[in-house]
Amino acid sequence: MTSIIEFPWQQEAIIRHSQRLMSSFQHLIGDSLLNINASSPQEKAQALFEAPFVLVSHGIESDPIFNYGNRKALELWELSWEEFIRMPSRKSAEEVVQEERDRLLAEAATKGFISNYSGIRISGNGKRFYIEDTILWNVLDKQNHYCGQAAFFSKWKYLT
């Protein structure tokens, strides 16, 4: 009998991706993304999804698509999980800041990560918000192959 999956963190692929996000952060930044006492990978995936900060990632498509957004990210972007993971990550920024965003993504790809990034983003409903002290890093698999990028931040404010 197959169980019904209600939350993204219950999906096997998202559990594995959560582990990649945490291990890549630890490897490149030298710090833990989340300090918890969870024992199972599913418990860690749930804690990451429910964390008090925003965490997003995108894949390696030519026009990268978000493949992860925790609950805070979904709330901030005002999108469901299904809507979020179909959105090109470039659509999270206004067109006027696309060049700067692209430059920073390229810098992070080369260096492995960047920190203290700030910028304006836009929600699915058109609300603009300013993110601060963002860390952007490369997501690596167990063989250290590049499989996307992720961003973490806990400071944002809505703009009028």
GILINSUL-V898037 format. One record per residue. N is the residue number from 0. RES is the residue in one letter. PHI is phi in whole degrees, 0 to 359 (* if undefined). Layout:
[[N & RES & PHI] [N & RES & PHI]]
This chain:
[[0 & M & *] [1 & T & 267] [2 & S & 275] [3 & I & 276] [4 & I & 264] [5 & E & 260] [6 & F & 239] [7 & P & 305] [8 & W & 294] [9 & Q & 271] [10 & Q & 280] [11 & E & 304] [12 & A & 296] [13 & I & 285] [14 & I & 299] [15 & R & 296] [16 & H & 295] [17 & S & 300] [18 & Q & 295] [19 & R & 297] [20 & L & 300] [21 & M & 292] [22 & S & 289] [23 & S & 294] [24 & F & 300] [25 & Q & 301] [26 & H & 296] [27 & L & 273] [28 & I & 265] [29 & G & 82] [30 & D & 217] [31 & S & 276] [32 & L & 289] [33 & L & 213] [34 & N & 262] [35 & I & 222] [36 & N & 255] [37 & A & 290] [38 & S & 261] [39 & S & 264] [40 & P & 303] [41 & Q & 293] [42 & E & 296] [43 & K & 294] [44 & A & 297] [45 & Q & 295] [46 & A & 298] [47 & L & 294] [48 & F & 295] [49 & E & 266] [50 & A & 299] [51 & P & 279] [52 & F & 243] [53 & V & 267] [54 & L & 223] [55 & V & 226] [56 & S & 210] [57 & H & 228] [58 & G & 272] [59 & I & 249] [60 & E & 298] [61 & S & 299] [62 & D & 239] [63 & P & 308] [64 & I & 253] [65 & F & 302] [66 & N & 238] [67 & Y & 200] [68 & G & 207] [69 & N & 283] [70 & R & 304] [71 & K & 299] [72 & A & 295] [73 & L & 299] [74 & E & 295] [75 & L & 296] [76 & W & 276] [77 & E & 56] [78 & L & 226] [79 & S & 283] [80 & W & 305] [81 & E & 298] [82 & E & 292] [83 & F & 296] [84 & I & 282] [85 & R & 253] [86 & M & 269] [87 & P & 300] [88 & S & 296] [89 & R & 298] [90 & K & 284] [91 & S & 279] [92 & A & 241] [93 & E & 292] [94 & E & 303] [95 & V & 294] [96 & V & 251] [97 & Q & 300] [98 & E & 300] [99 & E & 296] [100 & R & 300] [101 & D & 299] [102 & R & 297] [103 & L & 293] [104 & L & 298] [105 & A & 294] [106 & E & 297] [107 & A & 296] [108 & A & 298] [109 & T & 285] [110 & K & 274] [111 & G & 103] [112 & F & 194] [113 & I & 225] [114 & S & 229] [115 & N & 62] [116 & Y & 281] [117 & S & 227] [118 & G & 181] [119 & I & 263] [120 & R & 235] [121 & I & 225] [122 & S & 281] [123 & G & 297] [124 & N & 259] [125 & G & 88] [126 & K & 285] [127 & R & 267] [128 & F & 216] [129 & Y & 256] [130 & I & 257] [131 & E & 230] [132 & D & 51] [133 & T & 278] [134 & I & 252] [135 & L & 242] [136 & W & 219] [137 & N & 281] [138 & V & 266] [139 & L & 240] [140 & D & 273] [141 & K & 297] [142 & Q & 266] [143 & N & 62] [144 & H & 274] [145 & Y & 295] [146 & C & 225] [147 & G & 141] [148 & Q & 223] [149 & A & 227] [150 & A & 224] [151 & F & 228] [152 & F & 204] [153 & S & 233] [154 & K & 239] [155 & W & 205] [156 & K & 214] [157 & Y & 284] [158 & L & 255] [159 & T & 259]]
